[in-house]
Amino acid sequence: MDGLNASEQREFASRMERKQMKEFMTMYSKMVQRCFDDCVNDFTTKSLINREETCIMRCVDKNLKSSARLNERFQEQNAAMMQSGSMGGN
Amino acid sequence: MSFLFGGAPKMSSAEKIAAAETEVEMISDMFNRLTESCTKKCIPADYREGDLNKGESVCLDRCVSKFFDVNIKVSEKMQGEANANKQGGGMGFM
């Protein structure tokens, strides 16, 4: 990632920004789908009932925490792997 | 990915940016796949509480560790296979 000059770096940064936006939208829609699938299975009512709403709040909460934890561990492992160079990354 | 070819000599701006982008792409793709697998394996779909409990946390930590182990094992195995093919003069898949 180094070896880019200033203008290349700017172009790279703007692409990363767009990518982040896209990733966020994907994460959002995956979250909706997961929590909908896991929490909403009863269609005898038209709007969400209490139980479903509680489930959805917990679902979002838990998944955010889980993905934060996975991210932490991932960064650690990735850094360790880069350092040992076992996958050719230098 | 310059490291695959031993630091390619002259690359154009577009090529360098594309290479950097590919590297980020690979890492973020790996993270997304890991998230998908480890969530499925460690987080039960009955949300009894919003927090991660002890068991889920430990499961996630170990899941990441094993995911990396599998990556390394597969890469070593495939590299070994490719080398064996090169030496035998057979047609490798790479």
N, CA and C atoms of all chains as a GROMACS GRO file, in nm:
protein
  552
    1MET      N    1   0.083  -0.121   0.000
    1MET     CA    2   0.000   0.000   0.000
    1MET      C    3   0.086   0.125   0.000
    2ASP      N    4   0.211   0.109   0.044
    2ASP     CA    5   0.303   0.221   0.031
    2ASP      C    6   0.360   0.216  -0.111
    3GLY      N    7   0.435   0.316  -0.148
    3GLY     CA    8   0.481   0.322  -0.286
    3GLY      C    9   0.381   0.392  -0.375
    4LEU      N   10   0.278   0.452  -0.314
    4LEU     CA   11   0.185   0.536  -0.391
    4LEU      C   12   0.221   0.681  -0.367
    5ASN      N   13   0.221   0.761  -0.473
    5ASN     CA   14   0.246   0.903  -0.450
    5ASN      C   15   0.119   0.974  -0.405
    6ALA      N   16   0.129   1.104  -0.383
    6ALA     CA   17   0.018   1.177  -0.320
    6ALA      C   18  -0.113   1.165  -0.398
    7SER      N   19  -0.106   1.184  -0.529
    7SER     CA   20  -0.231   1.184  -0.606
    7SER      C   21  -0.286   1.041  -0.616
    8GLU      N   22  -0.197   0.944  -0.623
    8GLU     CA   23  -0.242   0.804  -0.624
    8GLU      C   24  -0.308   0.771  -0.491
    9GLN      N   25  -0.249   0.824  -0.385
    9GLN     CA   26  -0.303   0.799  -0.253
    9GLN      C   27  -0.444   0.857  -0.239
   10ARG      N   28  -0.463   0.976  -0.299
   10ARG     CA   29  -0.595   1.038  -0.292
   10ARG      C   30  -0.698   0.954  -0.366
   11GLU      N   31  -0.660   0.908  -0.485
   11GLU     CA   32  -0.750   0.823  -0.564
   11GLU      C   33  -0.784   0.696  -0.486
   12PHE      N   34  -0.681   0.638  -0.426
   12PHE     CA   35  -0.700   0.515  -0.348
   12PHE      C   36  -0.795   0.539  -0.230
   13ALA      N   37  -0.773   0.652  -0.161
   13ALA     CA   38  -0.857   0.685  -0.045
   13ALA      C   39  -1.003   0.702  -0.086
   14SER      N   40  -1.025   0.764  -0.202
   14SER     CA   41  -1.164   0.788  -0.242
   14SER      C   42  -1.230   0.656  -0.282
   15ARG      N   43  -1.152   0.566  -0.340
   15ARG     CA   44  -1.210   0.433  -0.370
   15ARG      C   45  -1.244   0.357  -0.243
   16MET      N   46  -1.157   0.371  -0.142
   16MET     CA   47  -1.182   0.301  -0.016
   16MET      C   48  -1.307   0.357   0.052
   17GLU      N   49  -1.326   0.487   0.036
   17GLU     CA   50  -1.444   0.551   0.096
   17GLU      C   51  -1.571   0.495   0.033
   18ARG      N   52  -1.569   0.484  -0.100
   18ARG     CA   53  -1.685   0.429  -0.169
   18ARG      C   54  -1.708   0.284  -0.127
   19LYS      N   55  -1.599   0.210  -0.113
   19LYS     CA   56  -1.609   0.071  -0.073
   19LYS      C   57  -1.669   0.059   0.067
   20GLN      N   58  -1.627   0.147   0.156
   20GLN     CA   59  -1.679   0.144   0.292
   20GLN      C   60  -1.828   0.169   0.296
   21MET      N   61  -1.871   0.266   0.215
   21MET     CA   62  -2.014   0.297   0.207
   21MET      C   63  -2.090   0.173   0.162
   22LYS      N   64  -2.037   0.107   0.060
   22LYS     CA   65  -2.102  -0.012   0.006
   22LYS      C   66  -2.106  -0.123   0.110
   23GLU      N   67  -1.994  -0.141   0.181
   23GLU     CA   68  -1.987  -0.244   0.285
   23GLU      C   69  -2.091  -0.218   0.393
   24PHE      N   70  -2.107  -0.090   0.425
   24PHE     CA   71  -2.203  -0.055   0.529
   24PHE      C   72  -2.344  -0.091   0.486
   25MET      N   73  -2.378  -0.058   0.362
   25MET     CA   74  -2.511  -0.091   0.311
   25MET      C   75  -2.533  -0.242   0.310
   26THR      N   76  -2.431  -0.317   0.271
   26THR     CA   77  -2.442  -0.463   0.270
   26THR      C   78  -2.464  -0.516   0.411
   27MET      N   79  -2.387  -0.461   0.506
   27MET     CA   80  -2.399  -0.506   0.644
   27MET      C   81  -2.541  -0.479   0.695
   28TYR      N   82  -2.591  -0.361   0.661
   28TYR     CA   83  -2.727  -0.325   0.704
   28TYR      C   84  -2.830  -0.423   0.648
   29SER      N   85  -2.821  -0.451   0.520
   29SER     CA   86  -2.924  -0.537   0.461
   29SER      C   87  -2.910  -0.681   0.510
   30LYS      N   88  -2.786  -0.724   0.538
   30LYS     CA   89  -2.768  -0.858   0.594
   30LYS      C   90  -2.827  -0.867   0.734
   31MET      N   91  -2.810  -0.760   0.810
   31MET     CA   92  -2.862  -0.756   0.946
   31MET      C   93  -3.014  -0.764   0.944
   32VAL      N   94  -3.077  -0.685   0.855
   32VAL     CA   95  -3.224  -0.688   0.843
   32VAL      C   96  -3.269  -0.830   0.810
   33GLN      N   97  -3.202  -0.890   0.712
   33GLN     CA   98  -3.243  -1.023   0.671
   33GLN      C   99  -3.227  -1.126   0.782
   34ARG      N  100  -3.109  -1.123   0.849
   34ARG     CA  101  -3.085  -1.219   0.956
   34ARG      C  102  -3.188  -1.205   1.068
   35CYS      N  103  -3.209  -1.081   1.114
   35CYS     CA  104  -3.298  -1.062   1.228
   35CYS      C  105  -3.444  -1.088   1.189
   36PHE      N  106  -3.478  -1.056   1.066
   36PHE     CA  107  -3.612  -1.088   1.019
   36PHE      C  108  -3.632  -1.240   1.016
   37ASP      N  109  -3.537  -1.310   0.956
   37ASP     CA  110  -3.547  -1.455   0.946
   37ASP      C  111  -3.551  -1.523   1.084
   38ASP      N  112  -3.466  -1.473   1.176
   38ASP     CA  113  -3.456  -1.539   1.306
   38ASP      C  114  -3.570  -1.502   1.401
   39CYS      N  115  -3.627  -1.384   1.385
   39CYS     CA  116  -3.723  -1.334   1.486
   39CYS      C  117  -3.868  -1.330   1.441
   40VAL      N  118  -3.893  -1.320   1.313
   40VAL     CA  119  -4.031  -1.299   1.268
   40VAL      C  120  -4.081  -1.420   1.190
   41ASN      N  121  -4.165  -1.498   1.258
   41ASN     CA  122  -4.215  -1.620   1.193
   41ASN      C  123  -4.365  -1.635   1.204
   42ASP      N  124  -4.429  -1.535   1.264
   42ASP     CA  125  -4.571  -1.549   1.293
   42ASP      C  126  -4.648  -1.441   1.219
   43PHE      N  127  -4.733  -1.481   1.126
   43PHE     CA  128  -4.804  -1.381   1.048
   43PHE      C  129  -4.954  -1.381   1.078
   44THR      N  130  -4.987  -1.398   1.208
   44THR     CA  131  -5.126  -1.384   1.248
   44THR      C  132  -5.156  -1.239   1.286
   45THR      N  133  -5.051  -1.156   1.291
   45THR     CA  134  -5.073  -1.012   1.313
   45THR      C  135  -5.005  -0.934   1.202
   46LYS      N  136  -5.047  -0.806   1.189
   46LYS     CA  137  -4.996  -0.725   1.078
   46LYS      C  138  -4.868  -0.652   1.118
   47SER      N  139  -4.863  -0.602   1.243
   47SER     CA  140  -4.740  -0.534   1.284
   47SER      C  141  -4.663  -0.622   1.381
   48LEU      N  142  -4.538  -0.581   1.405
   48LEU     CA  143  -4.452  -0.659   1.494
   48LEU      C  144  -4.514  -0.668   1.633
   49ILE      N  145  -4.514  -0.785   1.691
   49ILE     CA  146  -4.560  -0.797   1.829
   49ILE      C  147  -4.442  -0.778   1.922
   50ASN      N  148  -4.474  -0.761   2.051
   50ASN     CA  149  -4.371  -0.734   2.151
   50ASN      C  150  -4.254  -0.831   2.146
   51ARG      N  151  -4.287  -0.956   2.143
   51ARG     CA  152  -4.183  -1.060   2.147
   51ARG      C  153  -4.087  -1.045   2.029
   52GLU      N  154  -4.144  -1.018   1.912
   52GLU     CA  155  -4.061  -1.003   1.792
   52GLU      C  156  -3.971  -0.881   1.803
   53GLU      N  157  -4.029  -0.774   1.859
   53GLU     CA  158  -3.950  -0.652   1.871
   53GLU      C  159  -3.832  -0.672   1.966
   54THR      N  160  -3.857  -0.735   2.081
   54THR     CA  161  -3.749  -0.764   2.176
   54THR      C  162  -3.642  -0.848   2.107
   55CYS      N  163  -3.687  -0.950   2.037
   55CYS     CA  164  -3.594  -1.039   1.968
   55CYS      C  165  -3.507  -0.961   1.870
   56ILE      N  166  -3.569  -0.870   1.795
   56ILE     CA  167  -3.495  -0.794   1.696
   56ILE      C  168  -3.392  -0.702   1.760
   57MET      N  169  -3.432  -0.637   1.872
   57MET     CA  170  -3.336  -0.552   1.942
   57MET      C  171  -3.217  -0.632   1.989
   58ARG      N  172  -3.243  -0.750   2.045
   58ARG     CA  173  -3.133  -0.835   2.092
   58ARG      C  174  -3.049  -0.885   1.976
   59CYS      N  175  -3.116  -0.919   1.869
   59CYS     CA  176  -3.048  -0.972   1.751
   59CYS      C  177  -2.948  -0.869   1.697
   60VAL      N  178  -2.993  -0.745   1.682
   60VAL     CA  179  -2.905  -0.640   1.632
   60VAL      C  180  -2.789  -0.617   1.728
   61ASP      N  181  -2.824  -0.607   1.857
   61ASP     CA  182  -2.725  -0.585   1.961
   61ASP      C  183  -2.617  -0.693   1.957
   62LYS      N  184  -2.662  -0.815   1.959
   62LYS     CA  185  -2.569  -0.927   1.965
   62LYS      C  186  -2.483  -0.935   1.840
   63ASN      N  187  -2.544  -0.914   1.726
   63ASN     CA  188  -2.466  -0.924   1.603
   63ASN      C  189  -2.362  -0.813   1.589
   64LEU      N  190  -2.396  -0.692   1.636
   64LEU     CA  191  -2.297  -0.585   1.632
   64LEU      C  192  -2.180  -0.619   1.723
   65LYS      N  193  -2.212  -0.669   1.842
   65LYS     CA  194  -2.104  -0.704   1.936
   65LYS      C  195  -2.020  -0.817   1.882
   66SER      N  196  -2.087  -0.914   1.823
   66SER     CA  197  -2.014  -1.028   1.772
   66SER      C  198  -1.923  -0.986   1.656
   67SER      N  199  -1.971  -0.897   1.571
   67SER     CA  200  -1.887  -0.859   1.459
   67SER      C  201  -1.771  -0.770   1.505
   68ALA      N  202  -1.792  -0.691   1.613
   68ALA     CA  203  -1.681  -0.613   1.670
   68ALA      C  204  -1.574  -0.705   1.727
   69ARG      N  205  -1.620  -0.809   1.796
   69ARG     CA  206  -1.522  -0.903   1.854
   69ARG      C  207  -1.446  -0.977   1.745
   70LEU      N  208  -1.518  -1.023   1.643
   70LEU     CA  209  -1.453  -1.093   1.533
   70LEU      C  210  -1.350  -1.002   1.466
   71ASN      N  211  -1.386  -0.876   1.452
   71ASN     CA  212  -1.295  -0.780   1.390
   71ASN      C  213  -1.166  -0.765   1.470
   72GLU      N  214  -1.180  -0.754   1.603
   72GLU     CA  215  -1.061  -0.744   1.690
   72GLU      C  216  -0.970  -0.864   1.671
   73ARG      N  217  -1.028  -0.982   1.686
   73ARG     CA  218  -0.948  -1.106   1.673
   73ARG      C  219  -0.885  -1.114   1.535
   74PHE      N  220  -0.964  -1.077   1.433
   74PHE     CA  221  -0.915  -1.084   1.295
   74PHE      C  222  -0.792  -0.996   1.277
   75GLN      N  223  -0.799  -0.873   1.329
   75GLN     CA  224  -0.685  -0.782   1.316
   75GLN      C  225  -0.562  -0.841   1.382
   76GLU      N  226  -0.580  -0.897   1.502
   76GLU     CA  227  -0.467  -0.957   1.573
   76GLU      C  228  -0.404  -1.070   1.492
   77GLN      N  229  -0.489  -1.161   1.448
   77GLN     CA  230  -0.438  -1.277   1.374
   77GLN      C  231  -0.374  -1.235   1.243
   78ASN      N  232  -0.436  -1.140   1.177
   78ASN     CA  233  -0.386  -1.094   1.048
   78ASN      C  234  -0.248  -1.032   1.066
   79ALA      N  235  -0.233  -0.950   1.170
   79ALA     CA  236  -0.104  -0.888   1.197
   79ALA      C  237   0.001  -0.995   1.227
   80ALA      N  238  -0.038  -1.095   1.307
   80ALA     CA  239   0.055  -1.201   1.342
   80ALA      C  240   0.097  -1.279   1.218
   81MET      N  241   0.000  -1.304   1.129
   81MET     CA  242   0.030  -1.380   1.009
   81MET      C  243   0.123  -1.303   0.916
   82MET      N  244   0.097  -1.173   0.902
   82MET     CA  245   0.182  -1.090   0.817
   82MET      C  246   0.324  -1.090   0.870
   83GLN      N  247   0.336  -1.086   1.007
   83GLN     CA  248   0.468  -1.080   1.067
   83GLN      C  249   0.547  -1.208   1.045
   84SER      N  250   0.479  -1.322   1.065
   84SER     CA  251   0.549  -1.449   1.047
   84SER      C  252   0.570  -1.479   0.900
   85GLY      N  253   0.491  -1.412   0.815
   85GLY     CA  254   0.509  -1.425   0.671
   85GLY      C  255   0.470  -1.562   0.618
   86SER      N  256   0.382  -1.632   0.690
   86SER     CA  257   0.352  -1.768   0.648
   86SER      C  258   0.263  -1.775   0.525
   87MET      N  259   0.204  -1.661   0.484
   87MET     CA  260   0.124  -1.664   0.361
   87MET      C  261   0.185  -1.578   0.252
   88GLY      N  262   0.311  -1.545   0.268
   88GLY     CA  263   0.378  -1.471   0.161
   88GLY      C  264   0.361  -1.321   0.170
   89GLY      N  265   0.271  -1.273   0.256
   89GLY     CA  266   0.258  -1.128   0.271
   89GLY      C  267   0.382  -1.074   0.341
   90ASN      N  268   0.434  -0.960   0.295
   90ASN     CA  269   0.553  -0.912   0.367
   90ASN      C  270   0.528  -0.781   0.438
   91MET      N  271  -0.052  -0.784  -0.691
   91MET     CA  272   0.014  -0.823  -0.568
   91MET      C  273   0.163  -0.837  -0.593
   92SER      N  274   0.236  -0.732  -0.562
   92SER     CA  275   0.376  -0.729  -0.601
   92SER      C  276   0.455  -0.844  -0.539
   93PHE      N  277   0.418  -0.886  -0.417
   93PHE     CA  278   0.502  -0.985  -0.351
   93PHE      C  279   0.500  -1.121  -0.421
   94LEU      N  280   0.397  -1.142  -0.505
   94LEU     CA  281   0.390  -1.269  -0.575
   94LEU      C  282   0.494  -1.278  -0.685
   95PHE      N  283   0.533  -1.163  -0.738
   95PHE     CA  284   0.624  -1.165  -0.851
   95PHE      C  285   0.758  -1.102  -0.816
   96GLY      N  286   0.784  -1.091  -0.689
   96GLY     CA  287   0.912  -1.036  -0.646
   96GLY      C  288   0.929  -0.890  -0.682
   97GLY      N  289   0.831  -0.810  -0.646
   97GLY     CA  290   0.843  -0.666  -0.666
   97GLY      C  291   0.849  -0.627  -0.813
   98ALA      N  292   0.737  -0.634  -0.881
   98ALA     CA  293   0.733  -0.603  -1.024
   98ALA      C  294   0.796  -0.468  -1.051
   99PRO      N  295   0.871  -0.454  -1.159
   99PRO     CA  296   0.948  -0.332  -1.182
   99PRO      C  297   0.864  -0.206  -1.198
  100LYS      N  298   0.829  -0.167  -1.322
  100LYS     CA  299   0.757  -0.042  -1.342
  100LYS      C  300   0.607  -0.066  -1.358
  101MET      N  301   0.530  -0.010  -1.266
  101MET     CA  302   0.386  -0.021  -1.279
  101MET      C  303   0.328   0.118  -1.300
  102SER      N  304   0.225   0.127  -1.382
  102SER     CA  305   0.160   0.257  -1.401
  102SER      C  306   0.079   0.291  -1.277
  103SER      N  307   0.039   0.416  -1.266
  103SER     CA  308  -0.042   0.461  -1.153
  103SER      C  309  -0.165   0.374  -1.136
  104ALA      N  310  -0.236   0.354  -1.246
  104ALA     CA  311  -0.360   0.277  -1.240
  104ALA      C  312  -0.334   0.136  -1.189
  105GLU      N  313  -0.222   0.078  -1.233
  105GLU     CA  314  -0.189  -0.058  -1.190
  105GLU      C  315  -0.158  -0.063  -1.042
  106LYS      N  316  -0.083   0.038  -0.996
  106LYS     CA  317  -0.047   0.040  -0.854
  106LYS      C  318  -0.171   0.054  -0.766
  107ILE      N  319  -0.262   0.144  -0.807
  107ILE     CA  320  -0.384   0.163  -0.728
  107ILE      C  321  -0.467   0.036  -0.730
  108ALA      N  322  -0.476  -0.027  -0.847
  108ALA     CA  323  -0.553  -0.150  -0.859
  108ALA      C  324  -0.493  -0.259  -0.772
  109ALA      N  325  -0.361  -0.265  -0.764
  109ALA     CA  326  -0.295  -0.367  -0.682
  109ALA      C  327  -0.326  -0.345  -0.534
  110ALA      N  328  -0.319  -0.220  -0.491
  110ALA     CA  329  -0.350  -0.188  -0.352
  110ALA      C  330  -0.495  -0.222  -0.321
  111GLU      N  331  -0.581  -0.192  -0.419
  111GLU     CA  332  -0.723  -0.219  -0.401
  111GLU      C  333  -0.749  -0.370  -0.390
  112THR      N  334  -0.681  -0.447  -0.473
  112THR     CA  335  -0.697  -0.592  -0.470
  112THR      C  336  -0.658  -0.648  -0.334
  113GLU      N  337  -0.552  -0.593  -0.277
  113GLU     CA  338  -0.505  -0.642  -0.148
  113GLU      C  339  -0.612  -0.619  -0.040
  114VAL      N  340  -0.666  -0.496  -0.038
  114VAL     CA  341  -0.771  -0.465   0.059
  114VAL      C  342  -0.893  -0.554   0.035
  115GLU      N  343  -0.925  -0.570  -0.095
  115GLU     CA  344  -1.040  -0.653  -0.135
  115GLU      C  345  -1.027  -0.796  -0.081
  116MET      N  346  -0.908  -0.852  -0.094
  116MET     CA  347  -0.884  -0.989  -0.048
  116MET      C  348  -0.904  -1.002   0.103
  117ILE      N  349  -0.851  -0.905   0.176
  117ILE     CA  350  -0.862  -0.910   0.321
  117ILE      C  351  -1.006  -0.891   0.366
  118SER      N  352  -1.075  -0.796   0.303
  118SER     CA  353  -1.212  -0.770   0.347
  118SER      C  354  -1.304  -0.885   0.307
  119ASP      N  355  -1.273  -0.949   0.195
  119ASP     CA  356  -1.351  -1.066   0.153
  119ASP      C  357  -1.331  -1.181   0.252
  120MET      N  358  -1.208  -1.197   0.297
  120MET     CA  359  -1.178  -1.302   0.395
  120MET      C  360  -1.253  -1.273   0.525
  121PHE      N  361  -1.253  -1.147   0.565
  121PHE     CA  362  -1.323  -1.111   0.689
  121PHE      C  363  -1.473  -1.138   0.678
  122ASN      N  364  -1.530  -1.105   0.562
  122ASN     CA  365  -1.673  -1.127   0.545
  122ASN      C  366  -1.709  -1.275   0.551
  123ARG      N  367  -1.624  -1.358   0.491
  123ARG     CA  368  -1.651  -1.501   0.494
  123ARG      C  369  -1.636  -1.557   0.635
  124LEU      N  370  -1.533  -1.508   0.704
  124LEU     CA  371  -1.513  -1.551   0.842
  124LEU      C  372  -1.632  -1.512   0.930
  125THR      N  373  -1.679  -1.389   0.913
  125THR     CA  374  -1.793  -1.342   0.993
  125THR      C  375  -1.914  -1.431   0.970
  126GLU      N  376  -1.937  -1.460   0.842
  126GLU     CA  377  -2.052  -1.543   0.808
  126GLU      C  378  -2.044  -1.679   0.875
  127SER      N  379  -1.929  -1.746   0.861
  127SER     CA  380  -1.913  -1.881   0.917
  127SER      C  381  -1.918  -1.880   1.069
  128CYS      N  382  -1.841  -1.791   1.131
  128CYS     CA  383  -1.830  -1.795   1.277
  128CYS      C  384  -1.961  -1.753   1.343
  129THR      N  385  -2.035  -1.659   1.283
  129THR     CA  386  -2.164  -1.622   1.340
  129THR      C  387  -2.258  -1.742   1.334
  130LYS      N  388  -2.257  -1.808   1.220
  130LYS     CA  389  -2.346  -1.922   1.204
  130LYS      C  390  -2.312  -2.032   1.304
  131LYS      N  391  -2.182  -2.054   1.327
  131LYS     CA  392  -2.140  -2.162   1.415
  131LYS      C  393  -2.152  -2.129   1.564
  132CYS      N  394  -2.142  -2.001   1.599
  132CYS     CA  395  -2.131  -1.965   1.741
  132CYS      C  396  -2.252  -1.894   1.802
  133ILE      N  397  -2.334  -1.829   1.718
  133ILE     CA  398  -2.443  -1.751   1.774
  133ILE      C  399  -2.577  -1.820   1.747
  134PRO      N  400  -2.639  -1.877   1.850
  134PRO     CA  401  -2.768  -1.943   1.830
  134PRO      C  402  -2.877  -1.841   1.794
  135ALA      N  403  -2.976  -1.886   1.721
  135ALA     CA  404  -3.075  -1.793   1.668
  135ALA      C  405  -3.185  -1.757   1.767
  136ASP      N  406  -3.177  -1.808   1.890
  136ASP     CA  407  -3.277  -1.764   1.990
  136ASP      C  408  -3.212  -1.658   2.077
  137TYR      N  409  -3.245  -1.535   2.054
  137TYR     CA  410  -3.173  -1.425   2.117
  137TYR      C  411  -3.223  -1.404   2.260
  138ARG      N  412  -3.165  -1.479   2.353
  138ARG     CA  413  -3.207  -1.468   2.492
  138ARG      C  414  -3.158  -1.342   2.559
  139GLU      N  415  -3.045  -1.290   2.511
  139GLU     CA  416  -2.998  -1.162   2.564
  139GLU      C  417  -2.922  -1.090   2.452
  140GLY      N  418  -2.906  -0.958   2.470
  140GLY     CA  419  -2.840  -0.880   2.366
  140GLY      C  420  -2.689  -0.887   2.375
  141ASP      N  421  -2.638  -0.928   2.489
  141ASP     CA  422  -2.493  -0.938   2.505
  141ASP      C  423  -2.441  -1.073   2.460
  142LEU      N  424  -2.313  -1.076   2.429
  142LEU     CA  425  -2.250  -1.204   2.402
  142LEU      C  426  -2.227  -1.272   2.536
  143ASN      N  427  -2.266  -1.397   2.550
  143ASN     CA  428  -2.234  -1.464   2.675
  143ASN      C  429  -2.097  -1.529   2.666
  144LYS      N  430  -2.053  -1.583   2.778
  144LYS     CA  431  -1.918  -1.638   2.786
  144LYS      C  432  -1.890  -1.740   2.675
  145GLY      N  433  -1.981  -1.834   2.663
  145GLY     CA  434  -1.963  -1.941   2.565
  145GLY      C  435  -1.952  -1.888   2.423
  146GLU      N  436  -2.040  -1.793   2.388
  146GLU     CA  437  -2.037  -1.737   2.253
  146GLU      C  438  -1.906  -1.663   2.227
  147SER      N  439  -1.861  -1.586   2.328
  147SER     CA  440  -1.736  -1.510   2.312
  147SER      C  441  -1.618  -1.603   2.287
  148VAL      N  442  -1.608  -1.704   2.370
  148VAL     CA  443  -1.496  -1.798   2.355
  148VAL      C  444  -1.505  -1.869   2.221
  149CYS      N  445  -1.625  -1.905   2.182
  149CYS     CA  446  -1.645  -1.972   2.054
  149CYS      C  447  -1.598  -1.883   1.939
  150LEU      N  448  -1.633  -1.755   1.942
  150LEU     CA  449  -1.593  -1.663   1.836
  150LEU      C  450  -1.441  -1.651   1.829
  151ASP      N  451  -1.376  -1.636   1.947
  151ASP     CA  452  -1.230  -1.624   1.950
  151ASP      C  453  -1.164  -1.747   1.888
  152ARG      N  454  -1.209  -1.863   1.929
  152ARG     CA  455  -1.149  -1.986   1.878
  152ARG      C  456  -1.178  -2.005   1.730
  153CYS      N  457  -1.298  -1.962   1.690
  153CYS     CA  458  -1.339  -1.975   1.550
  153CYS      C  459  -1.244  -1.895   1.459
  154VAL      N  460  -1.212  -1.773   1.500
  154VAL     CA  461  -1.119  -1.690   1.420
  154VAL      C  462  -0.984  -1.760   1.411
  155SER      N  463  -0.937  -1.808   1.525
  155SER     CA  464  -0.807  -1.874   1.529
  155SER      C  465  -0.802  -1.995   1.436
  156LYS      N  466  -0.907  -2.075   1.440
  156LYS     CA  467  -0.909  -2.194   1.356
  156LYS      C  468  -0.926  -2.159   1.209
  157PHE      N  469  -1.002  -2.053   1.182
  157PHE     CA  470  -1.021  -2.011   1.043
  157PHE      C  471  -0.886  -1.977   0.981
  158PHE      N  472  -0.802  -1.907   1.059
  158PHE     CA  473  -0.668  -1.873   1.010
  158PHE      C  474  -0.583  -1.999   0.993
  159ASP      N  475  -0.592  -2.090   1.090
  159ASP     CA  476  -0.517  -2.216   1.079
  159ASP      C  477  -0.552  -2.289   0.950
  160VAL      N  478  -0.683  -2.295   0.921
  160VAL     CA  479  -0.726  -2.366   0.801
  160VAL      C  480  -0.671  -2.296   0.676
  161ASN      N  481  -0.674  -2.163   0.677
  161ASN     CA  482  -0.618  -2.088   0.565
  161ASN      C  483  -0.473  -2.127   0.539
  162ILE      N  484  -0.396  -2.131   0.647
  162ILE     CA  485  -0.253  -2.161   0.633
  162ILE      C  486  -0.232  -2.305   0.588
  163LYS      N  487  -0.308  -2.398   0.649
  163LYS     CA  488  -0.296  -2.539   0.611
  163LYS      C  489  -0.327  -2.559   0.463
  164VAL      N  490  -0.438  -2.500   0.418
  164VAL     CA  491  -0.478  -2.517   0.278
  164VAL      C  492  -0.373  -2.456   0.186
  165SER      N  493  -0.323  -2.340   0.224
  165SER     CA  494  -0.225  -2.275   0.138
  165SER      C  495  -0.096  -2.357   0.130
  166GLU      N  496  -0.054  -2.413   0.244
  166GLU     CA  497   0.067  -2.498   0.243
  166GLU      C  498   0.046  -2.621   0.156
  167LYS      N  499  -0.069  -2.683   0.175
  167LYS     CA  500  -0.099  -2.805   0.099
  167LYS      C  501  -0.102  -2.778  -0.051
  168MET      N  502  -0.168  -2.669  -0.087
  168MET     CA  503  -0.178  -2.638  -0.230
  168MET      C  504  -0.044  -2.600  -0.289
  169GLN      N  505   0.038  -2.532  -0.208
  169GLN     CA  506   0.170  -2.497  -0.255
  169GLN      C  507   0.255  -2.622  -0.276
  170GLY      N  508   0.246  -2.715  -0.180
  170GLY     CA  509   0.318  -2.840  -0.191
  170GLY      C  510   0.278  -2.917  -0.315
  171GLU      N  511   0.148  -2.919  -0.340
  171GLU     CA  512   0.095  -2.988  -0.458
  171GLU      C  513   0.148  -2.925  -0.586
  172ALA      N  514   0.146  -2.792  -0.589
  172ALA     CA  515   0.193  -2.721  -0.708
  172ALA      C  516   0.341  -2.750  -0.732
  173ASN      N  517   0.420  -2.752  -0.624
  173ASN     CA  518   0.562  -2.780  -0.638
  173ASN      C  519   0.587  -2.921  -0.689
  174ALA      N  520   0.511  -3.016  -0.632
  174ALA     CA  521   0.526  -3.155  -0.674
  174ALA      C  522   0.496  -3.170  -0.822
  175ASN      N  523   0.394  -3.100  -0.867
  175ASN     CA  524   0.356  -3.105  -1.008
  175ASN      C  525   0.464  -3.046  -1.097
  176LYS      N  526   0.522  -2.936  -1.048
  176LYS     CA  527   0.628  -2.871  -1.127
  176LYS      C  528   0.746  -2.965  -1.144
  177GLN      N  529   0.783  -3.031  -1.031
  177GLN     CA  530   0.898  -3.120  -1.037
  177GLN      C  531   0.872  -3.240  -1.127
  178GLY      N  532   0.752  -3.296  -1.119
  178GLY     CA  533   0.719  -3.411  -1.200
  178GLY      C  534   0.693  -3.374  -1.346
  179GLY      N  535   0.691  -3.248  -1.374
  179GLY     CA  536   0.666  -3.201  -1.509
  179GLY      C  537   0.522  -3.220  -1.553
  180GLY      N  538   0.435  -3.263  -1.461
  180GLY     CA  539   0.295  -3.280  -1.497
  180GLY      C  540   0.224  -3.147  -1.507
  181MET      N  541   0.104  -3.148  -1.556
  181MET     CA  542   0.031  -3.023  -1.565
  181MET      C  543  -0.030  -2.990  -1.430
  182GLY      N  544   0.012  -2.878  -1.375
  182GLY     CA  545  -0.045  -2.834  -1.248
  182GLY      C  546  -0.175  -2.763  -1.273
  183PHE      N  547  -0.249  -2.739  -1.169
  183PHE     CA  548  -0.373  -2.662  -1.187
  183PHE      C  549  -0.345  -2.514  -1.173
  184MET      N  550  -0.218  -2.480  -1.141
  184MET     CA  551  -0.188  -2.338  -1.127
  184MET      C  552  -0.083  -2.296  -1.229
   0.00000   0.00000   0.00000
